[in-house]
Amino acid sequence: MPAIRGSESKKKTRRYTRALDQVHADLASQRHLELYHETKAPEELPALGQYYCKECAKWYESETNFVAHQKGKPHKRRVKQLKDEPYSQKEAEAAIGLRTDNGRRKMEREEMAVEDEVM
């Protein structure tokens, strides 16, 4: 069945937001955030880029909109998600079963278990 608004309406309509690991890097390093801001021209941003939410990576047109956003559920949800540390490559490899410790810890545990049995 064809879409009511034409074939173009099936495309994703939500705006792109920065991923959590990118925002986490912005919060950790002021320079990382500055590099992102340099990619945007201030003339093209709402209110010349004055009101920016770091956690949500969004610009707002006025201070009242910005304050209302900070009190809202989506902002609070995003802040709660950012409290968790992002996963590292080592954790991801460990989750799928790849060894990152070359088996040393397993051997140490076995030696400790043998020592406990002897005592």
N, C-alpha and C positions, 0 to 999 in steps of 0.2 A: 504494500500500500504506500503510495507516495506521501511524502510529508506535506503538511498544509502550507508551510512557508517555502516550499521548494526543496531541492536536493541539498542546498547549503545548510539547512537547519539541523542536519544530523551531526554537524561538527560540534565539538566541545565548546560550550559557551561560557564556562566559568573562567575567570581570570587566573592567570598563572601567579602563584605566590612562591616565594623562596622556600626551599626545603629547610627542614629543621636543622640539619647539620650546617647549612650556610648561615642561618640566623645565629646559631650557637657560636660560629666563628666570628660573626659580627659583634656579638656581645663580649667575646673574649678579647678581641683586638680592635682598637679604634681605627687602626690603619686599614684593616680589612673592610670596615664599614665605609671609610673614606673612598677607597677604591671603587666600591659599588656606587656611591653617590656621584663620583666623577663620570660615570657612564651615562648619567641622566643630565640633560640640559635644564637648568633652573627655570627657564622661560616656559618650558613645556609641562612643568609640574604644577599641581594645584597649590595656590597661595605661594608660588615661587619656592616650593619645597620647605616651607617653614615648619609645618606640623607633620612629623614623621614618627611612626610607631616602630621602634626597633624590633620588638618581638614579633610583630605581624608583617613587617616590611611593607607598610602601606603609608601613602601620603594622604593628608586630609585638607579640605578647603578652608576650615576655620578652627579656631580653638574650641568652640563649643562642640563641633563634631568630633574632634580629637578626644576631648574629655568624656563625651558620651561613649565613644568607642572603648576607652579604657575602663569604663564601668560595666561594659557589656560582657555577656557570656563567651562569645568567640575569643575575645582578648584574654579572658581569664583562663579559658581552656588551653590556649596557645602557651601562656606563661607556665601553666602546670606541665605541659609537655616538654618545655625547655628546661625544666628542673632536672630531668634525667639526662645523664651524660650520653652523647651519641656513641653508637657502637663503633669499635675499631676494627681494622681488618683482621687482627689476631683473634678477636672474639667471634667474628663471622666464620673464620676458618675452623675454630674450635666447635662451633655449633653444628657444622656439617660433618664433623668427625676427622678433619685433617689434624695431624699431629704438629704442634708448634713447639713442643718441648723436647723432642727427640727421645722420648721415653725415659728420661732421667728420673723424673719424679716417681714413676711407677716402680723403678728399681729401688729407689730410696725408701718408698713405703714398704716394699717387701722385706728389705733389710731391717727396718724398724720392727716389723711384725715378727720377724725371726728373733730379734733381740728380746722382744717382749715375751715370747714363748719360752726362751731360755731362762729368763728371770723368774 
